[in-house]
Amino acid sequence: MAIVRKCKTFLVVYYAYMLEYRAELLLWVLANSLPLIMMGVWSQAAEGGDFSLTALDFARYFIAVFIVRQFTIVWVIWDFEREIVEGKLSPRLLQPIDPVWHHVAAHVAERFARFPFSVGLVGLFFVLYPQAFWWPSPMGLIWGCLAIVMAFILRFIIQYTFAMFAFWLERATAIEQLWFLFYLFLSGMIAPLDLFPEAVRAVIVWTPFPYLIYFPVSLLVGIPTPIARGFVVMLVWCALGIIANRWLWRRGIKHYSGMGA
């Protein structure tokens, strides 16, 4: 019960904090409209090209990408880097709780605050393009929602592990920016992985990238994909990320020399 009360308090506090920036949240939602732009590009290309997906398939795929992105966006590295550089991590180290839970609560609370804006934009899309509307199968919806949660956890662990380098580097975000280039092209955000050469897909399916967007999207829209392998690969990468994160955390805390440390 004590853990439940702490979780509730964290979520309520950070939800109230996020509501202070409602206008900014709307801008964040709009800023992640790249999948909608790519939908227009690929839908137009499908009308004159020879692809395995039709224009309608592309529309459904990219609106699903937009939805998945709304639940899997992570920014912890920027917050953690600022805490290190400005010495704000010091008072949190005095609290009887790992500082990571502040960031987890902030991300989860932001999802609740963002939700009405995301639903509004998705609803507007289907009003303007009603033929693209679909409803996932019951199992597709269940597996898709679980994959979205796992994708967020994996994305958070990876970025928080990169954030640990802020103990030694002034700009750990540079690592995230380099990673984002691979994430952009290999996660399925720019194009469905079905369009990639077979040799490329055979390699990237063992990396974490496809499981951050393409895997949950495939489950939602009904693209055939190995479900068991997908979740196993995600769990393996989560485990490796946690191990690396905790190792870097222990060494980083010894190196930390922020104000008040």
N, C-alpha and C positions, 0 to 999 in steps of 0.2 A: 504493500500500500504506500509505503514511503517513496518507492521508485515511481509509482503512478502519480503521486502528488507532485513530485519534482518535474516529471515530464509535462504534466498539465500546466504547471506554473511557467515553465520555459516556453511552451507553445503559446500560452495566453499573452505573455509579455512580448514575445517576438511578433506575434500576430498584430498586437496593438501598435508595435513599432512599425511594421510594414504598412499598416493602414494610414500612417502619417504621410506616406509617399504614394498615394493612390494614383495621382497623375503620372508619376514617374513609372509606376508599374505598367500603365497603359503603353507608355513609350517603350518599355522593355519588351512587351508583347509584340508591338509593331516592329521593333528592331529585329525580331526573329522571324521575319516574314520571307527569308530567303527561299524556303521550300515552296512558297506560293509563286515566287518568281520563276523558280526552276520548273514548276508545274506547267506554267504557260509556255516555257521554252520547249519542254519535251512533248507536251501535247501537240504543239504545232509541228514539231519534227515527226511525230508519229503519223501525222496525216499524209506526209509525203515520203516517208521512209519505210524500211522493212525491219520492224522490231517485233519482238515476241509479245510486247505489251501494246494495247491500243491506247488511243488518246484518253478514253474514259478510265482505263487502268492507271495511266500516269496521273490523272487527276485524283483518283482515290488514293494512290500511293503517296503523293506529296501532301495531301491534306492530312493523311495519317502521320507523315513525318512531322508536320507542323504540330500536331497534337502531342506526339511523343516528345518533341523538343520542349514543349511547355512544362513537362513534368521532369525532365532530366537535365535542365540547365544548372550548372554549378559555377560558383564564383569564389569559392573558399580561398583560393590561392591569393587573390587580391586582398581579402580581409586579413589573412594570416600574415602576409608580407608587411602590411601596414602596422599590424600589432608588433611585429619584430622591430621594424625600423623606428617606430615611435615609442617603443618600450611599453606599450599597452598590454603586452602579454604578462608582465610582472604581477599585477594584482590578481589576474586569473589563476596564476600558479599558486596563490595563497588559498584559493577556494578548494574544498574537498571534493572536487569533481574535475575530470579531464576537460581541458578547454575545448576539445573537439565537439562536445555536446552543445556548446553555445552555437557553433556553426551549423550543426545538424538541425537544431531547433529553428534557427533563422531560415534555413532552406525549406524545411517542411512548412513553417508558417507562411512563407512567401508563396508556396503553392496554393494554399487556401485563399490568400489575398488576390492572387493572379487569376484564379479559376473563373470568376464572373466575366472578366475581360476576354479570356480565351474562349469561353462558351459563346459569348456574343459574336466574336469574329468567325468562329466555325459555323454558327447558325446563319450569319450573313452570307457566308460562302455558299451554303446549301440553298439559301433562298435565291441567290443569283445563278446557281448552277445545280438545279434540283436533280438532274439526271445522274449526277455523281454520288448522290446519297446512297449509302449502303449500311447494313447493320451486320456486324461480325457474327459468326456462328457462336452458340453458347460456349463451346470449348475454346474457340478462337479468342473470345472475349476474356475468358478466365486466364488462359495462357498468356494472352497479350498484356493484360494488366499486371500479371506476375512478372513478365519480362520487363515491363516499364519500371517497376519497382527495383528489380535487379540491375537494370541499366543505370538507374540513378545511383544506386549504392556503388556500383563499379566505377562510374564516372567520378563520384565523390572521393572514393578511396584513391584513385589514380591522381586526381588533382591535389588532394591533401598530401599525398606522398611527395609530389613535386614541390608543394609548399614548404616541406621540411628543409629544402635547400636554402630557404631564406635565412637560416641560422648562419650560413656561410657566404651567401651572395646577397647583394643589395637588390637585385632584380631577378628574383626567382620566377617572376611572371614571363621572362623571356623563354624559359623552358616550356611553359604552357603554350606560348605563342607558336613555338616550333612544333610542338605536339599537335596543335590545332590544325596545322596544314595537312598532316596525315589524316587526322580525324575528319576533316572536311571532305576529303576525296574517298576515303576507304570505309566510311561509316554508312554510306548510302544516302547521305544528305544531298549530294550533287546529282547523283544518278543511281538508279537501282543496281545492285550488284549483279543482277541477271544480265546486264549489258556488258559486263567486264569479260575479258578473255578467260577461258577455263583455267589456264595456268595461273593467272593472277588470283582467281577465286580460291584455288586449291591452297594457296599460301595464306591469304588474309583471313580465311575462316579459323585459323588457329591463333590469330591476334585478337585483342579485345575490341578492335574498331567496329566490325560488323554488328556486334551485339549491343552497341550503344544506341543504334537507330534502326538499322535494317532488320535485325531479328525481331524486335517487338512489332515493327510495322508489318512485316510479313505475316505474323500471326494474326494481326488485326484485319488485314485485307484479304487473307486467304492464299498467299503465295506459298507453295510447298517449301518447307524447310525442316531440317532435322531438329526436332524439339529437344530430345534428350541430349544430343551433342551440344546444342546451344547453351542449355543451362549448366551442363558440366563444365564447358569452357569458361563460362562466366564465373562459376564458383572457384575454379582453379585460379583465375586471374585475381579474383577478390582475395583469396588466401595469400597469394604471392604479394599482392599490394599491401595487405595488413602486416605481413612479416617485415617487408621493407620499410613500411611506415614506422612501426614500433622500433626498429633498429636505428633508423635515422633520428627518431624523436629522442631516444635515450642519449645518443651522442650529441644531438643538437642542444639539448638542455644543459649539458655540461659546458658547451661552448657559448651559450647565451650570455650576453653581458649588457642587456638593455637596462634602461633607467629603473632602479629599484630592485634589480635582480640580485 
